[in-house]
Amino acid sequence: MRLAILLALVLSARAGADGPTLPAHVAPLFEKGRVWVYDTAITYWGPDDPKTGKQTRKTDREKVTCKVEAVATRAGAKVSHVTCDKDIYKLHVAGFYAGTPAGLWRVGFDEVPADDDLVAALAEPPLIAAAPKTFEKVTKAGGPDPKHDTLIEGLRTSPKTGGWCLYGDSSKADVDGGRIVQCFAPGVGIESGYNDVGGELNKFEYTVRR
């Protein structure tokens, strides 16, 4: 029994260490034990101030620590589990990821992906490619109002970090729509993000400490 346990531990260690070489903006998400500290801010808008006539707002700030808890190699990809010490639904960092030389996939939020789910996910385009190319795509949501029916998604460069930012804008397609941005940087992984989607009249921002 003891030998079997030791063998399982060795195999687990090899699973985390072996596998494909990943792009620099993806690889940090597959370094077991890697820790990021994010400074977060959520700003709420309230009613107009009767004295100034300006809309009131309040900003709450928090520190969130995220960590790569486990790494393995499955279906020719590295698979990792990232956790965060606070559950903030607009902080899109925690979850399960798969990485190959082609890029990065998000393969689950709460449950370990099954082998067939992992294979199916890897057959789809990656969340962000190994060699990202900037683009912007505009589509129509198919709603009744042509003037408020536009969805925008794309990828732009991040000149400050030498990385790339994925973005989406549904503000012209849905009353509860808005903008979502997530940026990746070489040697860092997920370095920042923005989310003002929803009818709560708030915006959420996060940036990794360097």
C-alpha positions in Angstrom: 0.0 0.0 0.0 2.8 2.4 0.9 4.6 1.7 -2.3 1.4 2.3 -4.3 0.9 5.7 -2.6 4.5 6.7 -3.3 4.2 5.6 -7.0 1.0 7.7 -7.3 2.8 10.7 -5.9 5.7 10.3 -8.4 3.2 10.0 -11.3 1.4 13.1 -10.1 4.6 15.1 -9.9 5.6 13.9 -13.4 2.1 14.9 -14.7 2.6 18.4 -13.5 6.2 18.7 -14.8 5.9 17.1 -18.2 3.8 18.1 -21.1 4.0 20.6 -24.0 5.9 23.9 -23.9 3.5 26.7 -23.6 3.5 30.4 -24.8 4.9 33.0 -22.4 1.5 34.6 -21.8 -0.1 31.2 -21.1 2.6 29.3 -19.2 2.2 31.0 -15.8 -1.3 29.5 -15.4 0.3 26.1 -15.4 3.1 26.7 -12.8 2.0 24.7 -9.7 2.1 26.9 -6.7 2.2 30.2 -8.7 0.5 33.0 -6.8 -0.9 36.3 -8.1 -2.2 39.1 -5.9 -4.9 41.3 -7.6 -6.0 44.7 -6.5 -9.7 45.0 -7.2 -12.1 47.9 -7.3 -15.8 47.9 -7.8 -17.5 51.3 -8.3 -21.2 51.8 -7.7 -23.2 54.7 -9.1 -26.1 56.2 -7.1 -28.6 59.0 -7.4 -27.6 62.6 -8.2 -26.3 64.7 -5.4 -28.9 67.4 -4.8 -26.2 69.9 -3.9 -23.8 69.4 -6.8 -26.2 67.8 -9.4 -23.5 65.2 -10.1 -24.2 61.5 -9.8 -22.9 60.0 -6.6 -20.6 57.0 -6.7 -18.8 54.8 -4.2 -15.7 52.5 -4.8 -14.9 49.4 -2.7 -11.4 48.0 -2.9 -10.1 44.6 -2.0 -7.0 42.4 -2.4 -7.6 39.0 -3.9 -5.0 36.2 -3.9 -5.1 33.5 -6.6 -3.0 30.4 -6.9 -2.4 27.4 -9.2 -3.4 24.5 -7.0 -2.8 21.6 -9.3 -1.3 20.8 -12.7 -1.5 17.6 -14.8 -1.0 16.5 -18.4 -4.1 15.0 -20.1 -5.1 14.6 -23.7 -1.9 16.1 -24.9 -2.5 19.3 -22.9 -1.5 20.7 -19.6 -4.5 21.1 -17.3 -4.5 23.4 -14.2 -6.8 24.4 -11.4 -6.6 28.0 -10.3 -8.4 29.1 -7.1 -8.9 32.5 -5.5 -9.4 33.3 -1.8 -12.5 35.5 -2.5 -15.4 34.6 -4.6 -16.1 37.7 -6.8 -18.2 36.7 -9.8 -16.8 39.4 -12.1 -13.2 38.3 -11.4 -12.7 35.8 -14.1 -9.5 34.1 -12.9 -10.4 31.0 -10.9 -11.3 27.8 -12.7 -9.8 25.0 -14.8 -7.6 25.7 -17.8 -6.0 23.7 -20.6 -2.9 24.8 -22.4 -1.1 23.6 -25.5 1.5 25.1 -27.9 -1.6 26.5 -29.8 -2.9 28.6 -26.9 -5.2 28.6 -23.8 -8.7 27.2 -23.1 -11.0 27.7 -20.1 -12.4 24.2 -19.5 -14.5 24.6 -16.4 -15.3 26.7 -13.4 -16.3 24.4 -10.5 -15.7 20.8 -11.6 -12.7 19.0 -13.1 -13.4 18.4 -16.8 -13.9 14.8 -17.9 -11.7 13.5 -20.6 -14.3 13.7 -23.3 -15.2 17.3 -22.3 -11.5 18.2 -22.4 -11.1 16.7 -25.9 -14.2 18.5 -27.1 -12.9 21.8 -25.7 -9.5 21.5 -27.4 -11.3 21.0 -30.7 -12.6 24.5 -30.5 -10.6 27.7 -31.0 -8.6 28.7 -27.9 -9.6 31.5 -25.6 -6.3 33.2 -26.6 -3.9 31.8 -29.2 -0.2 31.2 -28.9 0.4 34.0 -31.4 -2.5 36.3 -31.0 -3.7 38.4 -34.0 -5.7 41.6 -33.4 -9.2 41.7 -34.7 -12.6 43.1 -34.2 -15.9 41.3 -35.1 -19.3 43.0 -35.2 -22.4 40.9 -35.3 -26.1 41.4 -34.9 -27.9 39.7 -32.0 -31.2 39.3 -34.0 -33.3 41.5 -31.8 -36.3 43.6 -32.8 -34.5 47.0 -32.7 -31.8 47.3 -35.4 -30.3 50.3 -33.6 -29.7 48.3 -30.4 -28.7 45.0 -31.8 -24.9 45.1 -32.0 -22.4 42.7 -30.4 -18.7 43.5 -30.6 -15.8 41.2 -29.7 -12.1 41.4 -30.5 -8.5 41.3 -29.4 -6.1 44.3 -29.1 -2.5 44.7 -28.1 -1.5 46.0 -24.7 1.4 48.4 -25.2 2.1 48.8 -21.5 2.8 45.1 -20.9 3.6 43.7 -24.4 0.5 41.5 -24.1 -3.0 41.2 -25.5 -6.5 42.1 -24.3 -9.7 40.2 -25.2 -12.7 42.4 -25.2 -16.5 42.2 -25.7 -19.2 44.9 -25.8 -22.9 44.0 -25.6 -24.0 47.4 -24.4 -25.8 48.1 -27.7 -27.6 44.8 -27.7 -29.0 44.4 -24.2 -30.2 46.7 -21.5 -28.1 44.7 -19.0 -25.1 44.5 -21.5 -21.8 46.2 -21.1 -18.1 45.8 -21.6 -15.8 42.9 -20.6 -12.0 43.0 -21.0 -9.3 40.5 -19.9 -5.6 41.1 -20.6 -2.8 38.6 -20.7 0.9 39.5 -20.4 4.0 37.4 -21.1 5.5 35.9 -17.9 2.3 36.9 -15.9 -0.7 35.2 -17.4 -3.9 37.1 -16.5 -2.8 40.6 -15.6 -5.9 42.7 -15.6 -9.6 43.0 -16.4 -12.7 45.1 -16.5 -16.4 44.2 -16.3 -19.4 46.6 -16.2 -22.0 44.1 -17.5 -25.3 43.9 -15.7 -28.1 46.1 -14.5 -26.4 47.0 -11.1 -24.9 50.2 -12.3 -21.4 49.2 -11.3 -18.0 48.6 -12.9 -15.4 46.1 -11.7 -11.7 46.3 -12.3 -8.7 44.2 -11.3 -4.9 44.5 -11.8 -2.2 42.1 -10.8 0.6 43.4 -8.5 4.0 43.2 -10.0 
